[in-house]
Amino acid sequence: MTKIATVLTFFLMSLSTPISAASITGFFDEMGYAGFLGAETTFIDFSGPVGASDGVFADVDFNTIGVVGSDLVSSSGAGTITDAGDPFSGNGVGRIEGEFSSDVFAIGLHLLGVNGSGKIVIFDSSDTYVGFVGFHGNGFFGISSDMAFRRFEIRTHDFENAATVGTDFDRVSVDTFRINDLTPVPSAVPLPASGAMLIASLAALMSRRRKVKVHFGAN
């Protein structure tokens, strides 16, 4: 009976213990991101009408966290989007999030208007935290994960450390957004010189064996 209880205890502990944590990779330049990852499946340049919109684009729905209604992001008309505002923050600035229509493993985006540092935080389909990559200043930032995610948030440093309602937040804009496959398509790998020499040697040996067999057969 004691052995059964012990086994049951270990079984229940195994159910409550995560099997593995996500492996997160951060990218800070566009060429490095494109070279490391697979094919680009979605690209958005946010060109379109000026003003508020529902934020729905191909494969991703952009929102301002906490905003209810149809006007969830604001477009500048110059190829960027930003938050639609948050009445509960001190200066009316809100946080941008993106929700995906299916599992995603890698995203890249250009951020503008960043005065300090922040994080791109990702969550899975059950809205469980997966991981993050930090950023500082304007530029291109990307994140990939070996575990699928369905949502991301852009958090500036002041959002991360806000303790009370009424804090003034840093407004950022998103200028281009992309989704990529995780694994690049493998290219043909040239055979090393040593491998080519080995094949040539084997071919010569087989040819010699055939000649020997023919010679002995003639006798």
C-alpha positions in Angstrom: 0.0 0.0 0.0 2.9 2.4 0.8 4.5 1.6 -2.5 1.3 2.4 -4.4 0.9 5.7 -2.5 4.6 6.6 -3.3 4.1 5.8 -7.1 0.9 7.8 -7.1 2.6 10.8 -5.5 5.4 10.8 -8.1 2.9 10.5 -10.9 0.9 13.5 -9.6 4.1 15.5 -9.2 5.1 14.7 -12.8 1.8 16.1 -14.1 2.3 19.4 -12.3 5.9 19.8 -13.5 6.5 21.4 -16.9 8.1 19.0 -19.4 10.4 21.7 -20.9 10.7 25.5 -21.2 10.6 27.3 -24.5 13.8 28.1 -26.2 13.7 31.8 -27.1 15.9 33.6 -29.6 16.0 37.4 -29.9 17.1 39.2 -33.1 18.2 42.8 -33.3 18.8 43.2 -37.0 16.7 42.3 -40.0 19.3 40.5 -42.0 20.2 38.2 -39.1 16.5 37.4 -38.5 15.9 36.6 -42.2 19.0 34.5 -42.5 18.4 32.4 -39.4 14.7 31.7 -39.9 12.5 30.0 -42.6 10.3 31.5 -45.2 8.4 34.7 -44.6 4.7 33.8 -44.6 3.2 37.2 -43.7 4.4 40.8 -44.3 2.4 43.9 -43.3 3.6 47.5 -44.1 0.5 49.1 -42.6 -0.1 51.3 -45.7 -3.7 52.5 -45.7 -6.1 55.1 -44.5 -5.3 57.5 -41.7 -7.2 57.1 -38.4 -8.6 54.5 -36.1 -9.3 51.0 -37.3 -10.2 47.5 -36.1 -6.5 46.4 -36.5 -7.3 43.2 -38.4 -4.7 42.4 -41.0 -3.6 39.1 -42.6 -3.1 36.4 -40.0 -2.9 38.9 -37.1 -5.3 41.1 -35.2 -3.7 44.2 -33.6 -5.4 45.7 -30.5 -4.9 48.2 -27.7 -5.1 46.3 -24.5 -8.2 47.3 -22.5 -9.9 49.1 -25.3 -13.4 48.0 -26.1 -15.1 48.7 -29.4 -14.2 48.7 -33.1 -11.4 51.3 -33.1 -8.6 49.3 -31.6 -5.5 50.8 -33.2 -4.6 54.0 -34.9 -2.9 54.3 -38.3 -0.7 57.2 -39.2 -1.1 56.8 -43.0 2.7 56.7 -43.3 3.0 53.0 -42.9 2.8 52.7 -39.1 0.2 51.8 -36.4 0.1 52.7 -32.8 -2.2 52.3 -29.8 -5.7 53.7 -29.8 -5.3 55.2 -26.3 -6.0 54.2 -22.8 -8.2 56.4 -20.6 -6.8 54.9 -17.4 -3.2 55.9 -18.1 -1.9 59.3 -17.0 -1.3 60.5 -20.6 -3.8 58.3 -22.5 -1.3 55.9 -24.0 -2.0 52.2 -24.2 -0.2 48.9 -24.9 -0.3 47.2 -28.3 -0.9 43.5 -28.6 -1.3 41.1 -31.6 -3.4 38.0 -31.7 -2.7 35.4 -34.3 -5.2 33.2 -36.2 -3.0 30.1 -35.9 0.2 29.0 -34.2 3.2 31.2 -34.8 6.9 30.5 -34.1 8.7 33.7 -35.2 7.8 37.4 -35.7 9.8 40.5 -36.6 8.8 44.1 -36.4 10.2 47.6 -36.6 9.5 49.9 -33.6 9.5 53.7 -33.7 9.1 56.2 -30.9 10.9 54.2 -28.3 12.5 56.5 -25.7 13.9 53.7 -23.5 13.7 50.0 -23.2 11.0 47.4 -23.3 9.9 43.8 -24.0 8.1 41.9 -26.7 6.3 39.2 -24.6 4.6 36.1 -26.1 1.8 33.8 -24.9 0.4 30.5 -26.1 -3.1 29.6 -27.1 -4.2 29.3 -23.5 -2.7 32.8 -22.8 0.1 31.2 -20.8 3.4 33.1 -20.7 6.0 31.6 -23.1 8.9 34.1 -23.1 10.2 37.5 -24.1 12.9 39.4 -25.9 14.0 42.8 -24.7 14.6 45.9 -26.8 16.2 49.3 -26.4 15.5 52.3 -28.7 14.1 52.3 -32.2 14.9 49.6 -34.7 14.2 46.1 -35.9 13.4 43.4 -33.3 12.5 39.8 -33.7 11.7 36.8 -31.5 11.5 33.1 -32.2 10.4 30.2 -30.0 10.4 26.4 -30.4 7.0 26.5 -28.7 4.1 27.9 -30.7 2.6 31.2 -29.5 -0.7 32.9 -30.3 -0.4 36.4 -28.8 2.3 39.1 -28.2 2.4 42.3 -26.2 4.7 45.3 -26.7 5.7 46.6 -23.2 7.8 49.6 -22.8 9.9 49.9 -19.6 7.3 52.2 -17.9 4.5 49.7 -18.5 6.6 46.9 -17.0 7.2 48.9 -13.8 3.8 50.7 -13.5 2.5 50.2 -10.0 -0.6 52.4 -10.1 -3.2 53.6 -12.5 -2.4 57.0 -13.8 1.2 56.4 -14.9 2.4 58.1 -18.0 3.5 55.6 -20.6 5.8 55.6 -23.7 3.9 55.5 -27.0 5.5 53.4 -29.7 4.6 52.7 -33.3 4.9 49.5 -35.3 6.5 50.1 -38.8 6.3 46.8 -40.8 5.5 43.4 -39.3 6.3 39.9 -40.4 5.7 36.2 -39.5 8.3 33.6 -40.5 8.6 29.8 -40.4 10.9 28.6 -37.7 13.1 26.3 -39.7 14.8 27.4 -42.9 14.6 25.2 -46.0 17.8 23.2 -46.1 20.0 23.9 -49.1 22.1 21.3 -50.9 25.3 20.7 -49.0 28.4 20.2 -51.1 30.2 16.9 -50.5 33.5 17.4 -48.7 36.7 16.7 -50.7 37.4 13.7 -48.4 34.0 12.3 -49.2 34.5 12.7 -52.9 37.9 10.9 -52.7 36.4 8.0 -50.8 33.6 7.5 -53.4 36.2 7.6 -56.2 38.4 5.1 -54.3 35.4 2.7 -53.8 34.5 3.0 -57.5 38.0 2.2 -58.6 38.1 -0.8 -56.2 34.8 -2.2 -57.6 36.1 -1.8 -61.1 39.3 -3.6 -60.3 37.4 -6.5 -58.7 35.2 -6.9 -61.8 38.4 -7.0 -63.9 39.9 -9.7 -61.7 36.8 -11.8 -61.8 36.8 -11.6 -65.6 40.5 -12.5 -65.8 40.2 -15.6 -63.6 37.0 -16.7 -65.4 38.9 -16.8 -68.7 41.3 -19.3 -67.3 
